[in-house]
Amino acid sequence: LLPLRLGPGQTPALLGLILFVLLIAAAYGFSKVFSGRGAYLHVGAVIGTIMVGNVFRIIMPAQRALVAAIRRAPRAGPGTAGQRLAAFAPQ
């Protein structure tokens, strides 16, 4: 089965390549079944479905986690902007 989520340190190149090949195969198959306009429409529907899945399975959970982390963080205290930014710099 396709790896729908990649772990830390993994590159999305393989997943992207697999999805690209599947999209090309779908476009070829749609062009054999439907007219040119119908094939374009169905390929667009497949791409749109992939985009919606990305939003609901990847982007929205990450956004919710980010907002929750911001709400849990203490308010910024006195100090210079550089000191505040240094607190979030990668170590």
GROMACS elastic network, one bead per residue, 0.5 to 0.9 nm:
[ bonds ]
;  ai    aj funct       b0    kb
    1     4     6  0.86867   500
    2     5     6  0.88914   500
    2    15     6  0.74427   500
    2    18     6  0.81959   500
    3     6     6  0.67356   500
    3    15     6  0.69798   500
    4    15     6  0.78456   500
    5    58     6  0.84519   500
    6     9     6  0.82750   500
    6    10     6  0.60508   500
    6    11     6  0.75156   500
    6    12     6  0.69568   500
    6    15     6  0.86087   500
    7    10     6  0.57331   500
    7    11     6  0.86774   500
    8    11     6  0.85432   500
   10    13     6  0.87883   500
   11    14     6  0.72706   500
   11    15     6  0.83676   500
   12    15     6  0.53144   500
   12    16     6  0.59839   500
   12    17     6  0.85404   500
   13    16     6  0.50297   500
   13    17     6  0.60289   500
   13    18     6  0.85761   500
   14    17     6  0.50614   500
   14    18     6  0.61481   500
   14    19     6  0.85801   500
   15    18     6  0.51412   500
   15    19     6  0.61472   500
   15    20     6  0.84933   500
   16    19     6  0.51629   500
   16    20     6  0.60017   500
   16    21     6  0.86070   500
   17    20     6  0.50246   500
   17    21     6  0.61830   500
   17    22     6  0.85833   500
   18    21     6  0.52215   500
   18    22     6  0.61935   500
   18    23     6  0.85729   500
   19    22     6  0.50230   500
   19    23     6  0.60197   500
   19    24     6  0.85933   500
   20    23     6  0.50335   500
   20    24     6  0.62138   500
   20    25     6  0.86030   500
   21    24     6  0.51114   500
   21    25     6  0.61677   500
   21    26     6  0.85710   500
   22    26     6  0.60664   500
   22    27     6  0.85411   500
   23    27     6  0.60917   500
   23    28     6  0.85710   500
   23    43     6  0.75159   500
   23    46     6  0.79318   500
   23    47     6  0.81061   500
   24    27     6  0.50137   500
   24    28     6  0.61682   500
   24    29     6  0.85629   500
   24    43     6  0.89953   500
   25    28     6  0.50897   500
   25    29     6  0.61017   500
   25    30     6  0.85152   500
   26    29     6  0.50041   500
   26    30     6  0.59517   500
   26    31     6  0.84373   500
   26    39     6  0.89953   500
   26    42     6  0.88125   500
   26    43     6  0.71412   500
   26    46     6  0.86258   500
   27    30     6  0.51085   500
   27    31     6  0.60755   500
   27    32     6  0.87329   500
   27    39     6  0.65575   500
   27    40     6  0.77394   500
   27    42     6  0.80521   500
   27    43     6  0.59231   500
   28    31     6  0.51379   500
   28    32     6  0.64940   500
   28    33     6  0.89486   500
   28    39     6  0.83988   500
   29    32     6  0.52392   500
   29    33     6  0.64693   500
   29    34     6  0.86074   500
   29    39     6  0.84258   500
   30    33     6  0.51218   500
   30    34     6  0.56532   500
   30    35     6  0.81632   500
   30    36     6  0.85469   500
   30    38     6  0.76704   500
   30    40     6  0.82463   500
   30    42     6  0.71612   500
   30    43     6  0.76589   500
   31    34     6  0.54320   500
   31    35     6  0.63246   500
   31    36     6  0.61818   500
   31    37     6  0.89423   500
   31    38     6  0.78777   500
   31    39     6  0.51484   500
   31    40     6  0.82447   500
   32    35     6  0.77687   500
   32    39     6  0.84041   500
   33    38     6  0.87948   500
   33    39     6  0.79307   500
   34    37     6  0.77262   500
   34    38     6  0.53167   500
   34    39     6  0.56008   500
   35    38     6  0.51308   500
   35    39     6  0.60763   500
   35    40     6  0.86416   500
   36    39     6  0.51234   500
   36    40     6  0.62538   500
   36    41     6  0.86163   500
   37    40     6  0.51983   500
   37    41     6  0.61913   500
   37    42     6  0.87148   500
   38    42     6  0.61561   500
   38    43     6  0.85649   500
   39    42     6  0.51895   500
   39    43     6  0.60802   500
   39    44     6  0.84570   500
   40    43     6  0.51991   500
   40    44     6  0.60819   500
   40    45     6  0.85883   500
   41    44     6  0.51302   500
   41    45     6  0.62373   500
   41    46     6  0.88012   500
   42    46     6  0.62363   500
   42    47     6  0.86414   500
   43    46     6  0.50644   500
   43    47     6  0.62477   500
   43    48     6  0.85283   500
   44    47     6  0.50810   500
   44    48     6  0.59960   500
   44    49     6  0.84867   500
   45    49     6  0.60504   500
   45    50     6  0.86143   500
   46    49     6  0.50872   500
   46    50     6  0.62917   500
   46    51     6  0.86816   500
   47    50     6  0.51197   500
   47    51     6  0.62432   500
   47    52     6  0.87385   500
   48    52     6  0.61873   500
   48    53     6  0.85761   500
   49    52     6  0.51298   500
   49    53     6  0.61625   500
   49    54     6  0.85771   500
   50    53     6  0.51179   500
   50    54     6  0.62007   500
   50    55     6  0.87757   500
   51    54     6  0.50208   500
   51    55     6  0.63271   500
   51    56     6  0.88002   500
   52    55     6  0.51095   500
   52    56     6  0.62603   500
   52    57     6  0.84626   500
   53    56     6  0.52603   500
   53    57     6  0.57759   500
   53    58     6  0.78455   500
   54    57     6  0.53628   500
   54    58     6  0.53127   500
   54    59     6  0.65155   500
   54    60     6  0.86791   500
   55    58     6  0.56974   500
   55    60     6  0.59123   500
   55    61     6  0.87038   500
   56    59     6  0.63293   500
   56    60     6  0.55090   500
   56    61     6  0.73571   500
   57    60     6  0.67118   500
   57    61     6  0.66909   500
   57    62     6  0.88964   500
   58    61     6  0.59121   500
   58    62     6  0.63588   500
   58    63     6  0.87577   500
   59    62     6  0.52927   500
   59    63     6  0.60905   500
   59    64     6  0.86840   500
   60    64     6  0.61066   500
   60    65     6  0.85869   500
   61    64     6  0.50797   500
   61    65     6  0.61953   500
   61    66     6  0.86044   500
   62    65     6  0.51027   500
   62    66     6  0.61631   500
   62    67     6  0.86857   500
   63    66     6  0.50321   500
   63    67     6  0.61893   500
   63    68     6  0.85587   500
   64    67     6  0.51748   500
   64    68     6  0.61060   500
   64    69     6  0.85637   500
   65    68     6  0.50896   500
   65    69     6  0.61074   500
   65    70     6  0.86090   500
   66    69     6  0.51093   500
   66    70     6  0.62052   500
   66    71     6  0.86500   500
   67    70     6  0.50785   500
   67    71     6  0.61899   500
   67    72     6  0.86718   500
   68    71     6  0.50878   500
   68    72     6  0.62213   500
   68    73     6  0.86928   500
   69    72     6  0.51004   500
   69    73     6  0.61612   500
   70    73     6  0.51910   500
   70    74     6  0.83140   500
   71    74     6  0.79227   500
   73    76     6  0.86926   500
   74    77     6  0.84856   500
   76    79     6  0.85127   500
   76    84     6  0.73689   500
   77    84     6  0.83592   500
   78    84     6  0.87141   500
   79    82     6  0.80836   500
   79    83     6  0.61645   500
   79    84     6  0.68056   500
   80    83     6  0.52446   500
   80    84     6  0.64681   500
   80    85     6  0.87472   500
   81    84     6  0.50954   500
   81    85     6  0.61478   500
   81    86     6  0.85195   500
   82    85     6  0.51042   500
   82    86     6  0.59847   500
   82    87     6  0.87491   500
   83    86     6  0.50533   500
   83    87     6  0.65482   500
   84    87     6  0.54722   500
   84    88     6  0.73877   500
   85    88     6  0.55365   500
   85    89     6  0.65262   500
   86    89     6  0.50581   500
   86    90     6  0.85546   500
   87    90     6  0.86167   500
   88    91     6  0.87371   500
